């Protein structure tokens, strides 16, 4: 995780430091936040603090990344849904709820821990805590992800991402009937000015972001979309769909928790989502060692499919 800066608002005064951090960084439990603070990885106005110290409002809280080494990352026998593997890469269907790599407060139980157990060694290009990681998926996003075992392949794939030569498609279930049925969303995106774990179109510093979308099925209360990101900004698809007032179902950060106008029984199915209804469906790239274009697809997860089955059943009545 990158360094996160939090600007404490007045209404957060008297709140304990550890509790405040967990409300702003949803991936942190209270115990993990407490350990970060005790280890000196949290600074309040530039100084170390204690977990129980109350805030006054107006402080600047910096959550520093934990400095790990590859040797600190323990191999863990976590099941992997492997789509493809050779001596240079491994393509995985990541489940929702699985963090991609270790970071502040998350030192185990990640995709990297699992892949190191499976492969033994990954490329070192991704850095100390992100070995082999060419691109990332949010914790609550499922789907296809490519991990590099070889440094040369890693660098080539990274360049393809930078040059926008890697094509990815996502499937998303969003709230409402999306009009027009296809288009491009082009709101620039940057770090949220106050909630530093969120992204926003209102930011001190934004970067261009483009997402193409096509409505695949319209159920009135919800729609199934195919999204094709042109750029690769953090949380891009989630932010863009929220900005056009069609947030992803189950997205607790960007407004996907609507309760009204929900079909009978569907609310219980939505509650069973392991993350949110966003799935990295396909990826296409050039394999530098095999010298050929490769295409991979990850099937929709069961909880995602259950929502569609119910929507299709009600539509056919």
Secondary structure, DSSP 8 states (H G I E B T S, - for coil): ---EEEE--GGGTT-BHHHHHHHH-TT--HHHHHHHHHTT-EEETTEE--TT-B--SS-EEEE------GGGS--------EEEE-SSEEEEEE-TT--SS-BTTB-SSSHHHHHHHHHS---STT-SS-TTBSS---TT-EEEEEEESSHHHHHHHHHHHHTT-SEEEEEEEEES--SSSEEEE---EEE-SS-TTSEESS-SSEE---EEEEEEEE-SSEEEEEEEESS--TTHHHHHHHHTT--BTT-TTTT----TT--TTHHHHHHT-SS-SEEEEEEEEEETTTTEEEEEE----HHHHHHHHHHHHHHT-
